[in-house]
């Protein structure tokens, strides 16, 4: 029998746990223990052990004692809602501590004024222990013996990956590194919840000491999981293995392709997931709490999610200074310039009756409203899904304007995210609990929503906090349905309105007349919120996180919104207004001229032909690119067909997708890159071996040659596209000529099998110094070159583009990279081969003259930049570009290159 002695972590009065004003603690749902009403302000370790959980809110800490037992120390009740304010941590997760060592300090008076209670539970969360001695109902000092526990059995750790328990209740575990760039936020959570729907298995995701139902988007987001974090996926039931694989596939796939070519690699794993019996983050969702009163954090409001920066910006001193100077600043959410007048948009507040008319009546009302909102969101998601791709008619024309596809795509994603929230079992269960206590359906839904919002806020992650807007948006939609109001009724606004609001909800924005919106300014919000994404898709300038000063602007005040510099000028003098109007008109005329010029083929001022193509990752991208004047697609990233699925696309599906994109491009060239997959972009049906450094392992063509049947299927699909000759093939990560020879042989075999008699061009991507140095040899077997400057820069400078410290210094205008580009272009010129750039430099106006001067004859850029690039090229001469390029090659750094006279800012 083992023994565990815990000493008092605080000075104060030790009371029975029953006195804790919270049923989770008082009901011993997390375990047994005591509660201390503190007189001291520093929490100390009650025993020797390891810190296994310290949330960003710093209001609690979990230790694992040397014998394996886990102890939760929770300062106060509902202190998670304080988001770390008033708390200072003295330790970090993973730290070894000795009994009596300081763990957390807190401002006793400040926290007491804001928390529900200062009573601090000290709980043993591990099972298999019984209390032998408990020192409650007495005054204690730090270090006094508090409790003694006895155990008749050792704590049993969770099995290793892939281990199972016997019988029908077997538990499958798998550890997975999360590949989503921003962690598990709204859309990834929606994908996970959607992926598990077809299965009967019970599936959970464990991160640290938090555990979430995989069917609950809110619970998943409350885990606070970031890019590269390792989580443990647990599944049990008859189809547990399939469910586990489905979740693993979603977690590994991540966000997919990004603008400029390639996929963001997963960051280095920031911490190893630790699994225990404690489930703080998802404790409100456990099934044994069906009749308890749900918790609501004290005084929770939307304003609570503001960061310390935003709060300081809203201080009286800052507010007065801003209003006196007439200049307000914030964070750019969507670039651009706007001139207009102040128009306020306020969120509709619903009057809710707390008491219900009986559980039967209220459940019926909630179900009816739930069905109405779900139907509307499903229609919206389905409509946008259909529109985002456009409708390609028999003539090849697109019946839906391509320019609106980006807005439709964003709106579809938001509708899908709101659907995921609506179907979240945690929200529904919490609302049912409130109704069971006699509350109205409206009150129940509001309380359930606010609880979930508090969980997201408590993660300490700004991106998670921004998802609170989506929850509040859904809350309003449900309350509108419960009150019988028509959904989607937008506020009427005048022309050239600059919308001012504390926070703007997605449904509010999409319900407005977009033609009348000149700009958007919000006191709160963030640059990655759904409102920011919609504004960017609508090409509406927007500034967020401006603080309360923006709310003090009188209605109708003239405004100049310079979102490029995140500045709002309030009631500027007539001269400033006139200058802004001139700039706005000049921008408008320039855009019109650029769009008109983009319809023509691109040539320099002295007549040199430079083709401007687009990087494309979907049919919607192709439609936008064609509308903006792209002369073809220089890089089709085919990974979008292979990611986030359980089996690879067959030949028919691939051929259909390639044909739709070819048709959308109206017969202009379509360069299709073969599958660029590897350890940095894993797919579940491709059993790649574990690699310490995926960037240097099986990637691109190496993977395709390792699993050649995937490549053969893709080659046959490309050969089916009509008209013949429109498509070209591009091979990623080539490092020696033998790889090109092998693929050319496979291509010939595919042509024979499909009776494809016409030649198809085969090009190679130059993404490594090896390929650049061997460009002359590669030109013997390749028909063209395409330089991927993102990877070429990474490999040349030996700097991981995903490394948070190094990425800012990863500049493709480094002279070493430029010299490799020049070597490739020289070899291409000798062999009479065209050379393109499809990486990030192709979209950089500073780089374009240098690339042309080095001998690049084709640029493949982000679609939105095409009109600007074509206008820029039309102003250049080849001699000017060559002179600038030669000067750039002599520089010592990328900064020196960018400082050259003639490089455009």
Buried (B, 14 or more C-beta within 10 A) or exposed (E): EBEBBBBBBBBBBBBEBEBBEBBBBBBBBBBBBBBBBBBBBBBBBBBBBBBBBBBBBBBBBBBBBEBBBBBBBBBBBBBBBBBBBBBEBBBEBEBEBEBBEBBBBBBBEBBBEBBBBBBBBBBBBBEBBEEEEBBBEEEBEBBEEBBBBBBEEEBEEBEEEEEBEEEEEBBBBBBBBBBBBBBBBBBBBBBBBBBBEEBEBBBBBBBBBBBBBBBBBBBBBBBBBBBBBBBBBBBBBEBBBBBBBBBBBBBBBBBBBBBBBBBBBBBEBEEEBBBBBBBBBBBBBBEEBEEBEBBBBBEBEBBBBBBEEBBEBBEEEBBEEBBEEBBBBBBBBBBBBBBBBBBBBEBEEBEBEEEBEEBEEBBEBBEEBBEBBBEBBBEBBEBBBEBBBBEBEEEEEBEBEBEBBBBBBBBBBBBBBBBBBBBBBBBBBBBBBBBBBBBBBBBBBBBBBBBBBBBBBBBBBBBBBBBBBBBBBBBBBBBBBBEEBEBEEEBEBEEBBBBBBBBBBBBBBBEBEEEBBBBBBBBBBBBBBBBBBBBBBBBBBBBBBBBBBBBBBEEEBBBBBBBEEBBBBBBBEEEBBEEBEEBBEEEEEEBEEBBEBBEEEBBBEEEBEBBBBBBBBBBBBBBBBBBBBBBBBBBBBBBBBBBBBEEBBEBEEBBEBBBBBBBBBEEBBBBBBBBBBBBBBBBBEBEBEEBEEBBEBBBBBBBBBBBEEBBBBBBBBBBBBEEEEBBBBBBBBBBEBEBBEBBBEBBEEBBEEBEBEEEBBBBBBBBBBBBBBBBBBBBEBBBBBBBBBBBBBBBBBEBBBBBEEBEEEBBBBBBBBBBBBBBBBBBBBEBEBBBBBBBBBBBBBBBBBBBBBBBBBBBBBBBBBBBBBBBBBBEBBBEBBBBBBEBBBEBEBBEBBBEBEBBEE
